[in-house]
Amino acid sequence: MSMLDRIKKRKLAGFKEFVVNLETSAPQARSRIFLAGLLEDPIFMTHAIRNIRHFESIFGLSSKDLNYLLTMQD
């Protein structure tokens, strides 16, 4: 079974979880996961990388958007 199969089966929830795991993993682990995923499905990994957010992206939010992020529940 390939690495991305179980993630793809869960559709959007799996994709979100995968992106969060990429964001929070150590840089060396992130690069290994990315390279393995890129070999398996380059299109999926391109979309995953586009959805990764960095700490700097929070500074560009308006106070209304920041308040929404802080109060949103899963």
Secondary structure, DSSP 8 states (H G I E B T S, - for coil): --TTHHHHHTHHHHHHHHHHHHHHS-HHHHHHHHHHHHHH-HHHHHHHHHH---THHHHTS-HHHHHHHHH---
